[in-house]
Amino acid sequence: MSQVNTKIVSNVPSAASPVSPAAPAPSPAPPPTAQAHPHSGDVFEGTAAASADSTGDMAAEIAALDAACEKIPHYKNNPHMTPEFKAKIIEVAQKLDTEPKTLVAIMAFESKLNPAAKNKKTNATGLIQFMPGTAKAYKTTTQALGKMSAVEQMDYVEKYFSQKMFKGKLNSPADAYMAVLWPKAVGKPMEYVLFSKDSPEYKQNPLDFDKDGKVTKEEASRKIRKFLGEI
């Protein structure tokens, strides 16, 4: 699927305590003993425990993501779906206030979750099919994006979805996908028409399922919603 719209929003890129002169000289410190730092072990153990808890929490979140994405095409047995990539998806989704499985569904539809995926007709490249103009706006190229790992490229996915025009509007799978395919449709009703017959976009995106000469938001987002089990 080609990413049609390449628009990027331009605005979218102590003082020490005084010492009393009359204070007596301090008594010599006692020689160090094994009890000199009674809490040092506690601090170390606490830090290690916190790290273990964090690792355990992420493992649980990854397990939940695996369960939620079990039926999404290209997710299972995909060499790109490493624990690191899954953790990055979860992290980015939290920052964007959207569901990790929604990002997975969009990337599965656009690129089969392959960061090097390329559309030979449009040169759109990567997980969400960055167009050359979009890549340039982020001071990179589609060639550079195609050479990145999935984890590295997720930083650019985050940048794209973090545009001001999408803030607070990525709550539904349909709107999240419109951000990639046709940003003008974000927040619009499902019957909103994206493009009509004979337009370049209509020809590039065969999504007119009812063959009435126009593609609505409902039709354009249908496969994403189907991936997620909504229809």
Summary of the structure (lengths in Angstrom):
residues: 231
radius of gyration: 25.4
end to end distance: 20.4
largest distance: 93.8
contacts: 614
relative contact order: 0.13
helix: 47%
strand: 4%
